Amino acid sequence: MRRREFSRRKLLKGSAALALGGVFAAPIRAAAPPPQAITPELIDAAKKEGKIVFVQSKPGRRKLADIKLMKEDPAGVEAMAEEIKARYARLFRV
């Protein structure tokens, strides 16, 4: 095997690249502004800018927090797991 020789120029380029890469690797971000209370004046100002979005739930839909995702009894969980496995096998033909 042949041993590689590094010239001073290559070493300087490599060390400069490492140093600059470390400086610019993490983006510099400003601190977030303090939170403000939502007031009618703030809503009016946002409407003027056209940058306001109202998010409302659709009528008749339950919130995700209100939905019980897992059954509490072990037999129900086991039956649900078997149902999921069967559905997966049917869909993906496994």
Secondary structure, 3 states (H helix, E strand, C coil): CCCCCCCHHHHHHHHHHHHHHHHHCCCCCCCCCCCCCCCHHHHHHHHHHCCCCCCCCCCCCCCHHHCCCCCCCHHHHHHHHHHHHHHHHHHHCC
